[in-house]
Amino acid sequence: MNNNPEPRSISFGQPILGKEEKSAVMEVLDGFMLTHGPQCKKFEESFAKRIGVKHAITTSSCTAALHLSLLALKIKPGDEVIVPAETHVATGHAVEHAGAKPVFIDVNKKTGNIEASAIEDAISPNTKAIMVVHYLGLPCDMDEIQKMAKKHSISIVEDCALALGSSYGDMFPGSIGETGCFSFYPAKHMTTMEGGMLTTNSDEIAELVRKQRAFGYDKGLGERAQPGIYDVIMLGYNFRMSEAQAAIGNCQLERLDDFLEKRKRNTEVLLSGLADIEEIKTFPVKQGKAVSSLYCVNAMLPCNTGGDRTNVVTYLKSVGIGTSVHYPVPVPLTSYYKTKYDYHDKEFPIAKWISDTAISLPVGPHLSIDDMEYIVFHLKNACSNIL
Ligand SMILES: Cc1ncc(COP(=O)(O)O)c(C=O)c1O
């Protein structure tokens, strides 16, 4: 890249929706099935096949899938669920919505993921489940976590919001725990605008989730002997996905491998550029059996040499580079959890280090190799002029 690259506009996340998605949505709108119809069914079947699970169930969001997972596992008031401190607030909120207590633990400094030993230290007689978050798409050490969960008879819910496209040996995240929960929010690996998917190998969990996702009806639309006649057998929600969203999902799933390939190429260019910048630390994209889905690259700036993240982000913004932070505050240190559970700022030092120093850089399929070189060029500038 020359010393004065042309300015450009690079967003952190940008969904790629083409004429296939548009005509699939129009076809749904021209029909009469706008919800729980063939598009959702097809999306669920193709997704289950891709992840290697028996059941995939469309939901209105990943948050809804996390919530439904805990309800299906019979998590209730008085129970505790272990949650990583460095995650999206949705992971903690799902536990709160189920009426249980989230018990937050710090993450590993090398990966940003939780580890079996830290989980084990937090287990009490009330612990019923662990929310395993594959941070930025790198799968956690599931062999160790599964061993430990089995030993203590606790369930595993995998938060795969950022992990679609990652792998763990010959398995895919979402097929390892009791349930897996995926997000199709616009900046994710593929989108349905809003939307989520719950995956499981358990027939019992799948049946409960399908009912609780739709008001607690005893029978789905196609199962009713007489149209409009049903009973309600449990307190349920309306957490369904619409047919138009599922139609987009079906098109996006076909393009997923191409999207993932571009993420891989972009991450390689970015990481090889960042390797020259001594001040910046990054997380590995492979670790043992775990291969990341490459949601973004976190560049951790030095916080002890006068580095100022705000100045770097402002500079990057001035040259058209959009960034984000994953995540801006460790969940237990957000006002809601801090006040409710009396956490204090000295707890969760590694999560806090990530939240305070990281800049999340984009690697999505909307970006070219040139865009990645542009990001490297300006980050180098920022590091030599600001840090
Ligand atoms: C780790 C994690 N879990 C859950 C969610 C929530 O996903 P959704 O917006 O689909 O509810 C997010 C959102 O980014 C996330 O990063």
The ligand as an ORCA input file, in Angstrom:
! r2SCAN-3c Opt
* xyz 0 1
  C     -22.052    -14.123     22.593
  C     -23.396    -13.583     22.225
  N     -24.503    -14.192     22.681
  C     -25.744    -13.768     22.370
  C     -25.936    -12.661     21.556
  C     -27.326    -12.193     21.254
  O     -27.709    -12.510     19.955
  P     -29.135    -12.016     19.386
  O     -28.976    -10.562     19.058
  O     -29.400    -12.848     18.178
  O     -30.140    -12.238     20.463
  C     -24.818    -11.990     21.046
  C     -24.994    -10.828     20.166
  O     -24.089    -10.326     19.569
  C     -23.525    -12.457     21.391
  O     -22.425    -11.821     20.953
*
